[in-house]
Amino acid sequence: MTDFSAVRSSYVQAAYAKTVKGEARTDAGAAATAPKDFSSMVGQAAANAVESVREGDSMAIKGLTGQASLQQVVQATMEMEQTVQVSVALRDKLVEAYQDIIRMPV
C-alpha cells in the first residue's frame, strides 16, 4: 500500500497550480494545448515533470558558476523536489493499481 502522507498537500497544490496556470493562458491556447485523451494527458504531465527537473538542474549549474542567486537556486531545487515527489507517489499508485488488476481472477 502506498503511503501518501509523505507527499505534503502543499506539493500537490503547487503541482496543481502549475497545471492551472498552464491551462489558463488564453482560450485558443488552452484549446490547442488541452489533452484530448488520457494517454496524451499523462504524456504531457511527464514532459512537464522532465522539464521541471531540467530547469532545476540548469539553475543549479548557474548557481555554481555564479550566474544565479542562492534564492533562485533554492527555489528551482524545491520545485524540482516537489515534482519528483509527486511523480514517485503517482508511479507507486499506478504500480499498485496494476498489481491489483493482475491479481484479479479471470
CNS distance restraints for C-alpha pairs under 8 A (distance, minus, plus):
assign (resid   1 and name CA) (resid  96 and name CA) 7.10 0.50 0.50
assign (resid   2 and name CA) (resid  89 and name CA) 7.61 0.50 0.50
assign (resid   2 and name CA) (resid  92 and name CA) 6.44 0.50 0.50
assign (resid   2 and name CA) (resid  93 and name CA) 6.40 0.50 0.50
assign (resid   2 and name CA) (resid  96 and name CA) 7.58 0.50 0.50
assign (resid   4 and name CA) (resid   8 and name CA) 7.94 0.50 0.50
assign (resid   4 and name CA) (resid  89 and name CA) 6.86 0.50 0.50
assign (resid   7 and name CA) (resid  11 and name CA) 6.63 0.50 0.50
assign (resid   7 and name CA) (resid  12 and name CA) 7.40 0.50 0.50
assign (resid   7 and name CA) (resid  85 and name CA) 6.58 0.50 0.50
assign (resid   7 and name CA) (resid  86 and name CA) 6.76 0.50 0.50
assign (resid   7 and name CA) (resid  89 and name CA) 7.27 0.50 0.50
assign (resid   8 and name CA) (resid  12 and name CA) 6.84 0.50 0.50
assign (resid   9 and name CA) (resid  13 and name CA) 6.00 0.50 0.50
assign (resid  10 and name CA) (resid  14 and name CA) 5.99 0.50 0.50
assign (resid  11 and name CA) (resid  15 and name CA) 6.20 0.50 0.50
assign (resid  11 and name CA) (resid  82 and name CA) 5.45 0.50 0.50
assign (resid  11 and name CA) (resid  83 and name CA) 7.82 0.50 0.50
assign (resid  11 and name CA) (resid  86 and name CA) 7.15 0.50 0.50
assign (resid  12 and name CA) (resid  16 and name CA) 6.07 0.50 0.50
assign (resid  12 and name CA) (resid  86 and name CA) 6.86 0.50 0.50
assign (resid  13 and name CA) (resid  17 and name CA) 5.98 0.50 0.50
assign (resid  14 and name CA) (resid  18 and name CA) 6.25 0.50 0.50
assign (resid  14 and name CA) (resid  82 and name CA) 7.99 0.50 0.50
assign (resid  15 and name CA) (resid  19 and name CA) 6.54 0.50 0.50
assign (resid  15 and name CA) (resid  82 and name CA) 7.65 0.50 0.50
assign (resid  15 and name CA) (resid  83 and name CA) 7.08 0.50 0.50
assign (resid  15 and name CA) (resid  86 and name CA) 7.94 0.50 0.50
assign (resid  16 and name CA) (resid  20 and name CA) 6.23 0.50 0.50
assign (resid  17 and name CA) (resid  21 and name CA) 6.10 0.50 0.50
assign (resid  18 and name CA) (resid  22 and name CA) 6.25 0.50 0.50
assign (resid  19 and name CA) (resid  23 and name CA) 6.23 0.50 0.50
assign (resid  20 and name CA) (resid  24 and name CA) 6.03 0.50 0.50
assign (resid  21 and name CA) (resid  25 and name CA) 6.87 0.50 0.50
assign (resid  22 and name CA) (resid  30 and name CA) 7.95 0.50 0.50
assign (resid  23 and name CA) (resid  29 and name CA) 7.92 0.50 0.50
assign (resid  23 and name CA) (resid  30 and name CA) 5.20 0.50 0.50
assign (resid  23 and name CA) (resid  33 and name CA) 7.62 0.50 0.50
assign (resid  23 and name CA) (resid  34 and name CA) 7.26 0.50 0.50
assign (resid  24 and name CA) (resid  30 and name CA) 6.50 0.50 0.50
assign (resid  25 and name CA) (resid  29 and name CA) 6.40 0.50 0.50
assign (resid  25 and name CA) (resid  30 and name CA) 6.36 0.50 0.50
assign (resid  26 and name CA) (resid  30 and name CA) 5.70 0.50 0.50
assign (resid  27 and name CA) (resid  31 and name CA) 6.09 0.50 0.50
assign (resid  28 and name CA) (resid  32 and name CA) 6.20 0.50 0.50
assign (resid  29 and name CA) (resid  33 and name CA) 6.12 0.50 0.50
assign (resid  30 and name CA) (resid  34 and name CA) 5.64 0.50 0.50
assign (resid  34 and name CA) (resid  41 and name CA) 8.00 0.50 0.50
assign (resid  35 and name CA) (resid  40 and name CA) 5.49 0.50 0.50
assign (resid  35 and name CA) (resid  41 and name CA) 5.06 0.50 0.50
assign (resid  35 and name CA) (resid  44 and name CA) 7.66 0.50 0.50
assign (resid  36 and name CA) (resid  40 and name CA) 6.63 0.50 0.50
assign (resid  36 and name CA) (resid  41 and name CA) 7.39 0.50 0.50
assign (resid  37 and name CA) (resid  41 and name CA) 6.29 0.50 0.50
assign (resid  38 and name CA) (resid  42 and name CA) 6.19 0.50 0.50
assign (resid  39 and name CA) (resid  43 and name CA) 6.07 0.50 0.50
assign (resid  40 and name CA) (resid  44 and name CA) 5.97 0.50 0.50
assign (resid  41 and name CA) (resid  45 and name CA) 6.15 0.50 0.50
assign (resid  42 and name CA) (resid  46 and name CA) 6.12 0.50 0.50
assign (resid  43 and name CA) (resid  47 and name CA) 6.16 0.50 0.50
assign (resid  44 and name CA) (resid  48 and name CA) 6.16 0.50 0.50
assign (resid  45 and name CA) (resid  49 and name CA) 6.18 0.50 0.50
assign (resid  46 and name CA) (resid  50 and name CA) 6.20 0.50 0.50
assign (resid  47 and name CA) (resid  51 and name CA) 6.15 0.50 0.50
assign (resid  48 and name CA) (resid  52 and name CA) 6.16 0.50 0.50
assign (resid  49 and name CA) (resid  53 and name CA) 6.34 0.50 0.50
assign (resid  49 and name CA) (resid  83 and name CA) 6.06 0.50 0.50
assign (resid  49 and name CA) (resid  84 and name CA) 7.57 0.50 0.50
assign (resid  49 and name CA) (resid  87 and name CA) 7.64 0.50 0.50
assign (resid  50 and name CA) (resid  54 and name CA) 6.19 0.50 0.50
assign (resid  51 and name CA) (resid  55 and name CA) 6.11 0.50 0.50
assign (resid  52 and name CA) (resid  56 and name CA) 6.27 0.50 0.50
assign (resid  52 and name CA) (resid  79 and name CA) 7.28 0.50 0.50
assign (resid  52 and name CA) (resid  80 and name CA) 5.82 0.50 0.50
assign (resid  52 and name CA) (resid  83 and name CA) 7.10 0.50 0.50
assign (resid  53 and name CA) (resid  57 and name CA) 6.26 0.50 0.50
assign (resid  53 and name CA) (resid  80 and name CA) 5.08 0.50 0.50
assign (resid  53 and name CA) (resid  83 and name CA) 7.47 0.50 0.50
assign (resid  53 and name CA) (resid  84 and name CA) 7.79 0.50 0.50
assign (resid  54 and name CA) (resid  58 and name CA) 6.04 0.50 0.50
assign (resid  55 and name CA) (resid  59 and name CA) 6.06 0.50 0.50
assign (resid  55 and name CA) (resid  76 and name CA) 7.05 0.50 0.50
assign (resid  55 and name CA) (resid  80 and name CA) 7.89 0.50 0.50
assign (resid  56 and name CA) (resid  60 and name CA) 6.17 0.50 0.50
assign (resid  56 and name CA) (resid  73 and name CA) 7.51 0.50 0.50
assign (resid  56 and name CA) (resid  76 and name CA) 4.79 0.50 0.50
assign (resid  56 and name CA) (resid  77 and name CA) 5.27 0.50 0.50
assign (resid  56 and name CA) (resid  79 and name CA) 7.40 0.50 0.50
assign (resid  56 and name CA) (resid  80 and name CA) 5.60 0.50 0.50
assign (resid  57 and name CA) (resid  61 and name CA) 6.32 0.50 0.50
assign (resid  57 and name CA) (resid  77 and name CA) 7.77 0.50 0.50
assign (resid  58 and name CA) (resid  62 and name CA) 6.24 0.50 0.50
assign (resid  59 and name CA) (resid  63 and name CA) 6.07 0.50 0.50
assign (resid  59 and name CA) (resid  68 and name CA) 7.00 0.50 0.50
assign (resid  59 and name CA) (resid  72 and name CA) 7.32 0.50 0.50
assign (resid  59 and name CA) (resid  73 and name CA) 5.58 0.50 0.50
assign (resid  59 and name CA) (resid  76 and name CA) 6.53 0.50 0.50
assign (resid  59 and name CA) (resid  77 and name CA) 7.99 0.50 0.50
assign (resid  60 and name CA) (resid  64 and name CA) 6.31 0.50 0.50
assign (resid  60 and name CA) (resid  73 and name CA) 5.60 0.50 0.50
assign (resid  60 and name CA) (resid  76 and name CA) 7.87 0.50 0.50
assign (resid  60 and name CA) (resid  77 and name CA) 7.48 0.50 0.50
assign (resid  61 and name CA) (resid  65 and name CA) 6.33 0.50 0.50
assign (resid  62 and name CA) (resid  66 and name CA) 6.08 0.50 0.50
assign (resid  62 and name CA) (resid  67 and name CA) 4.89 0.50 0.50
assign (resid  62 and name CA) (resid  68 and name CA) 5.36 0.50 0.50
assign (resid  63 and name CA) (resid  67 and name CA) 5.75 0.50 0.50
assign (resid  63 and name CA) (resid  68 and name CA) 4.70 0.50 0.50
assign (resid  63 and name CA) (resid  69 and name CA) 6.28 0.50 0.50
assign (resid  63 and name CA) (resid  70 and name CA) 6.66 0.50 0.50
assign (resid  63 and name CA) (resid  73 and name CA) 6.06 0.50 0.50
assign (resid  68 and name CA) (resid  72 and name CA) 6.32 0.50 0.50
assign (resid  68 and name CA) (resid  73 and name CA) 6.81 0.50 0.50
assign (resid  69 and name CA) (resid  73 and name CA) 6.43 0.50 0.50
assign (resid  70 and name CA) (resid  74 and name CA) 6.13 0.50 0.50
assign (resid  71 and name CA) (resid  75 and name CA) 6.04 0.50 0.50
assign (resid  72 and name CA) (resid  76 and name CA) 6.11 0.50 0.50
assign (resid  73 and name CA) (resid  77 and name CA) 6.03 0.50 0.50
assign (resid  74 and name CA) (resid  78 and name CA) 6.06 0.50 0.50
assign (resid  75 and name CA) (resid  79 and name CA) 6.27 0.50 0.50
assign (resid  76 and name CA) (resid  80 and name CA) 6.12 0.50 0.50
assign (resid  77 and name CA) (resid  81 and name CA) 6.09 0.50 0.50
assign (resid  78 and name CA) (resid  82 and name CA) 6.16 0.50 0.50
assign (resid  79 and name CA) (resid  83 and name CA) 6.22 0.50 0.50
assign (resid  80 and name CA) (resid  84 and name CA) 6.23 0.50 0.50
assign (resid  81 and name CA) (resid  85 and name CA) 6.14 0.50 0.50
assign (resid  82 and name CA) (resid  86 and name CA) 6.18 0.50 0.50
assign (resid  83 and name CA) (resid  87 and name CA) 6.04 0.50 0.50
assign (resid  84 and name CA) (resid  88 and name CA) 6.05 0.50 0.50
assign (resid  85 and name CA) (resid  89 and name CA) 6.15 0.50 0.50
assign (resid  86 and name CA) (resid  90 and name CA) 6.08 0.50 0.50
assign (resid  87 and name CA) (resid  91 and name CA) 6.05 0.50 0.50
assign (resid  88 and name CA) (resid  92 and name CA) 6.10 0.50 0.50
assign (resid  89 and name CA) (resid  93 and name CA) 6.25 0.50 0.50
assign (resid  90 and name CA) (resid  94 and name CA) 6.18 0.50 0.50
assign (resid  91 and name CA) (resid  95 and name CA) 6.15 0.50 0.50
assign (resid  92 and name CA) (resid  96 and name CA) 6.11 0.50 0.50
assign (resid  93 and name CA) (resid  97 and name CA) 6.19 0.50 0.50
assign (resid  94 and name CA) (resid  98 and name CA) 6.13 0.50 0.50
assign (resid  95 and name CA) (resid  99 and name CA) 6.13 0.50 0.50
assign (resid  96 and name CA) (resid 100 and name CA) 6.23 0.50 0.50
assign (resid  97 and name CA) (resid 101 and name CA) 6.29 0.50 0.50
assign (resid  98 and name CA) (resid 102 and name CA) 6.22 0.50 0.50
assign (resid  99 and name CA) (resid 103 and name CA) 6.23 0.50 0.50
assign (resid 100 and name CA) (resid 104 and name CA) 6.55 0.50 0.50
